[in-house]
Amino acid sequence: MSKLKFNLLVSTFILCGLILVDYSLSTDLSLYIKGFLIVTLIMYIAYLVTKFKNKKES
Protein backbone atom coordinates (compact mmCIF):
# COMPACT_ATOMS: atom_id res chain seq x y z
CA MET A 1 0.00 0.00 0.00
CA SER A 2 1.43 3.36 -0.97
CA LYS A 3 2.00 6.03 1.63
CA LEU A 4 -0.67 8.26 0.07
CA LYS A 5 -3.31 5.53 0.27
CA PHE A 6 -2.33 4.78 3.86
CA ASN A 7 -2.59 8.45 4.84
CA LEU A 8 -5.97 8.78 3.14
CA LEU A 9 -7.17 5.66 4.96
CA VAL A 10 -6.06 7.08 8.31
CA SER A 11 -7.77 10.39 7.49
CA THR A 12 -10.98 8.52 6.67
CA PHE A 13 -10.90 6.67 10.00
CA ILE A 14 -10.32 9.95 11.85
CA LEU A 15 -13.30 11.51 10.07
CA CYS A 16 -15.51 8.50 10.90
CA GLY A 17 -14.43 8.68 14.54
CA LEU A 18 -15.22 12.38 14.55
CA ILE A 19 -18.72 11.72 13.24
CA LEU A 20 -19.31 9.10 15.95
CA VAL A 21 -18.07 11.44 18.71
CA ASP A 22 -20.20 14.23 17.23
CA TYR A 23 -23.43 12.55 18.34
CA SER A 24 -22.38 12.64 22.00
CA LEU A 25 -21.57 16.38 22.14
CA SER A 26 -23.81 19.41 22.55
CA THR A 27 -24.77 21.15 19.32
CA ASP A 28 -22.67 24.35 19.53
CA LEU A 29 -19.47 22.63 20.64
CA SER A 30 -20.05 19.87 18.12
CA LEU A 31 -20.32 22.26 15.17
CA TYR A 32 -17.21 24.19 16.22
CA ILE A 33 -15.06 21.07 16.63
CA LYS A 34 -16.40 19.41 13.50
CA GLY A 35 -15.86 22.50 11.36
CA PHE A 36 -12.31 22.99 12.59
CA LEU A 37 -11.27 19.34 12.19
CA ILE A 38 -12.92 18.80 8.81
CA VAL A 39 -11.23 21.89 7.34
CA THR A 40 -7.89 20.74 8.76
CA LEU A 41 -8.42 17.23 7.36
CA ILE A 42 -9.33 18.54 3.90
CA MET A 43 -6.25 20.78 3.83
CA TYR A 44 -4.06 17.83 4.89
CA ILE A 45 -5.49 15.57 2.17
CA ALA A 46 -4.97 18.29 -0.45
CA TYR A 47 -1.38 18.72 0.76
CA LEU A 48 -0.72 14.97 0.50
CA VAL A 49 -2.16 14.69 -2.99
CA THR A 50 -0.15 17.70 -4.20
CA LYS A 51 3.02 16.40 -2.58
CA PHE A 52 2.74 12.99 -4.23
CA LYS A 53 1.81 14.43 -7.64
CA ASN A 54 4.89 16.67 -7.52
CA LYS A 55 7.05 13.71 -6.48
CA LYS A 56 5.78 11.63 -9.45
CA GLU A 57 6.52 14.42 -11.93
CA SER A 58 10.12 14.78 -10.70
C-alpha positions in Angstrom: 0.0 0.0 0.0 1.4 3.4 -1.0 2.0 6.0 1.6 -0.7 8.3 0.1 -3.3 5.5 0.3 -2.3 4.8 3.9 -2.6 8.5 4.8 -6.0 8.8 3.1 -7.2 5.7 5.0 -6.1 7.1 8.3 -7.8 10.4 7.5 -11.0 8.5 6.7 -10.9 6.7 10.0 -10.3 9.9 11.8 -13.3 11.5 10.1 -15.5 8.5 10.9 -14.4 8.7 14.5 -15.2 12.4 14.6 -18.7 11.7 13.2 -19.3 9.1 16.0 -18.1 11.4 18.7 -20.2 14.2 17.2 -23.4 12.6 18.3 -22.4 12.6 22.0 -21.6 16.4 22.1 -23.8 19.4 22.5 -24.8 21.2 19.3 -22.7 24.3 19.5 -19.5 22.6 20.6 -20.0 19.9 18.1 -20.3 22.3 15.2 -17.2 24.2 16.2 -15.1 21.1 16.6 -16.4 19.4 13.5 -15.9 22.5 11.4 -12.3 23.0 12.6 -11.3 19.3 12.2 -12.9 18.8 8.8 -11.2 21.9 7.3 -7.9 20.7 8.8 -8.4 17.2 7.4 -9.3 18.5 3.9 -6.3 20.8 3.8 -4.1 17.8 4.9 -5.5 15.6 2.2 -5.0 18.3 -0.5 -1.4 18.7 0.8 -0.7 15.0 0.5 -2.2 14.7 -3.0 -0.2 17.7 -4.2 3.0 16.4 -2.6 2.7 13.0 -4.2 1.8 14.4 -7.6 4.9 16.7 -7.5 7.0 13.7 -6.5 5.8 11.6 -9.4 6.5 14.4 -11.9 10.1 14.8 -10.7 
